[in-house]
């Protein structure tokens, strides 16, 4: 029984991880309520998750809010760009649905295809912001490059993020678990996938703390050019 309750036992490590994801999910919901802060919240979540999957964990809540504050300005700009794109697509959907105009099928297919490409790019945006110092332009460009260069993992990440929505839609009984883990758990699975991708562009040795968890990735200095 003593070994079972040992903090280093597999069971306790799993329980601790579940507790961490529950806390992180709560922080995400709390920080996304103002909407405008969602970009910084997603960045802070991925900052913490990447440390989790690499066993570099520090203080979860402290690390979350330090990253939230440090990345707030640029993450918010990225989030506003994404909100603009989402708004355009919602508008397009309403036009396609309610307009009396008969739009050609190739146009509708092209719009859907672009939406899928943008969605695949989006899964890398905030993890990149959390891990690398870069401009908004280069962060978006690098996200698109990584999305296509690692297509199987990208598709799997999109599936992971969509899974809670699907589960919640088809099962009201599972809705409580979606509320408890629906943001952090899929993102944790995504972090397991993109952690190895990011390591290709990181220095071999780097001192990491809750205040210092980023490297420069820019033109002429290790930029991800594909």
C-alpha positions in Angstrom: 0.0 0.0 0.0 2.9 2.3 0.8 4.4 1.9 -2.7 1.0 2.5 -4.2 0.8 5.8 -2.4 4.4 6.8 -3.2 4.5 10.0 -5.2 6.8 8.4 -7.8 4.5 5.4 -8.3 2.8 5.2 -11.7 -0.7 5.5 -10.2 0.2 8.6 -8.3 1.9 10.2 -11.3 -1.2 9.6 -13.4 -3.4 11.1 -10.6 -1.2 14.1 -10.3 -1.2 14.6 -14.1 -5.1 14.4 -14.1 -5.2 17.0 -11.3 -2.8 19.3 -13.2 -5.0 19.0 -16.3 -8.1 19.8 -14.3 -6.5 22.9 -12.8 -5.2 24.0 -16.2 -8.6 23.5 -17.7 -10.2 25.7 -15.0 -7.5 28.4 -15.6 -8.3 28.3 -19.3 -12.0 28.7 -18.8 -11.5 31.5 -16.3 -9.0 33.4 -18.5 -11.1 33.0 -21.7 -14.2 34.5 -20.2 -13.3 38.1 -21.3 -12.7 36.6 -24.8 -10.0 39.1 -25.7 -7.6 37.3 -23.3 -8.1 33.9 -24.9 -5.0 34.1 -27.0 -2.8 34.8 -24.0 -4.5 32.0 -22.1 -3.9 29.5 -24.9 -0.3 30.5 -25.1 0.1 30.2 -21.3 -1.5 26.8 -21.4 0.9 25.5 -24.1 3.8 26.9 -22.1 2.8 24.8 -19.1 1.9 21.7 -21.2 5.2 21.6 -23.1 7.0 21.7 -19.7 4.7 18.9 -18.5 5.5 16.5 -21.4 9.2 17.2 -21.1 9.2 16.6 -17.3 10.4 20.2 -16.7 7.5 21.1 -14.5 7.7 24.0 -12.1 4.8 25.8 -10.4 1.8 25.3 -12.6 -0.3 28.3 -11.7 2.8 30.6 -11.4 4.1 29.5 -14.7 0.7 29.9 -16.4 0.3 33.5 -15.3 3.9 34.5 -16.0 3.6 33.2 -19.5 0.2 34.9 -19.8 1.6 38.3 -18.8 4.8 37.9 -20.9 3.0 36.9 -24.1 -0.2 39.0 -23.6 0.5 41.6 -26.3 1.6 39.5 -29.2 -0.7 36.6 -28.3 -3.7 39.0 -28.3 -2.7 40.3 -31.7 -2.6 36.7 -33.0 -5.9 36.0 -31.4 -7.6 39.0 -32.9 -6.3 37.9 -36.4 -7.9 34.5 -35.8 -11.1 36.1 -34.6 -11.3 38.2 -37.7 -10.8 35.1 -39.9 -13.5 33.2 -37.8 -15.8 36.2 -38.3 -15.3 36.2 -42.1 -16.1 32.5 -42.3 -19.2 32.8 -40.1 -20.3 35.6 -42.5 -19.6 33.4 -45.5 -21.5 30.5 -43.9 -24.5 32.7 -43.4 -24.4 34.0 -46.9 -24.1 30.5 -48.4 -27.0 29.3 -46.1 -29.5 32.1 -46.5 -28.6 33.9 -49.8 -30.9 33.4 -52.7 -27.8 33.4 -55.0 -26.7 30.0 -56.3 -23.0 29.9 -55.6 -20.9 27.6 -57.8 -19.7 24.4 -56.1 -16.0 25.0 -56.9 -16.2 28.2 -54.9 -17.8 26.5 -52.0 -15.2 23.7 -52.1 -12.4 26.3 -52.2 -13.8 28.1 -49.2 -14.0 24.9 -47.2 -10.5 23.8 -48.3 -9.0 27.1 -47.2 -10.8 26.8 -43.9 -9.3 23.4 -43.3 -5.8 24.7 -44.2 -6.3 27.6 -41.7 -7.5 25.3 -39.0 -4.4 23.1 -39.4 -2.2 26.2 -39.2 -4.0 27.4 -36.1 -3.1 24.4 -34.0 0.6 25.5 -34.1 0.2 29.3 -33.6 -0.1 29.5 -29.8 2.4 26.6 -29.1 4.9 28.5 -31.3 4.2 31.8 -29.5 4.7 30.0 -26.1 8.0 28.4 -27.1 9.8 30.8 -29.5 10.3 34.5 -29.7 9.3 35.8 -33.1 7.3 38.4 -35.0 3.6 37.9 -35.6 4.2 37.5 -39.3 6.9 34.8 -38.8 4.9 33.0 -36.2 2.0 32.6 -38.6 4.3 31.7 -41.4 6.1 29.1 -39.3 2.8 27.7 -38.1 1.8 27.1 -41.7 5.1 25.6 -42.7 5.0 23.2 -39.7 1.4 22.2 -40.4 2.2 21.0 -43.9 5.7 19.6 -43.1 4.2 17.4 -40.3 0.8 16.6 -41.9 0.0 13.3 -40.2 0.7 14.8 -36.7 -1.2 18.0 -37.7 -4.3 16.0 -38.7 -4.1 14.0 -35.4 -3.9 17.3 -33.4 -7.0 18.6 -35.2 -8.8 15.4 -34.4 -7.8 15.7 -30.7 -9.1 19.2 -30.5 -12.4 18.3 -32.2 -13.0 15.2 -30.1 -14.5 16.9 -27.0 -17.0 18.7 -29.2 -18.0 15.5 -30.9 -18.3 13.7 -27.5 -20.3 16.5 -25.9 -22.6 16.7 -28.9 -23.5 13.0 -28.9 -23.4 12.3 -25.2 -24.9 14.7 -22.6 -23.6 12.3 -19.9 -20.0 13.0 -20.9 -20.5 16.7 -20.9 -19.2 17.1 -17.3 -15.9 15.4 -18.4 -15.7 17.7 -21.4 -16.1 20.7 -19.1 -13.5 19.4 -16.8 -10.9 18.4 -19.3 -12.2 19.4 -22.8 -9.5 22.1 -23.4 -6.4 20.9 -21.5 -6.5 17.2 -22.3 -6.6 17.5 -26.1 -3.9 20.2 -25.8 -1.8 17.9 -23.7 -2.1 15.2 -26.4 -1.1 17.8 -29.0 1.9 18.8 -26.9 3.1 15.2 -26.9 3.0 15.4 -30.7 4.6 18.8 -31.3 7.3 18.6 -28.6 9.5 16.5 -30.9 8.9 18.8 -33.8 10.0 21.9 -31.8 13.1 20.2 -30.6 14.6 20.2 -34.1 14.7 24.0 -33.9 15.9 24.4 -30.3 19.4 24.7 -29.0 20.9 21.6 -27.5 21.3 23.2 -24.1 19.1 25.8 -22.6 18.4 27.0 -19.1 14.7 27.0 -18.5 12.7 28.6 -15.8 9.2 30.0 -15.3 10.6 33.4 -16.4 12.8 32.2 -19.3 11.2 29.6 -21.6 11.8 31.0 -25.1 14.4 31.2 -27.8 14.9 33.6 -30.8 13.7 32.2 -34.1 14.1 34.8 -36.8 15.5 35.3 -40.3 19.2 34.5 -40.3 19.1 33.2 -36.8 17.4 29.8 -36.9 14.1 30.7 -38.5 11.9 27.7 -39.4 12.0 27.9 -43.2 10.7 24.4 -43.9 
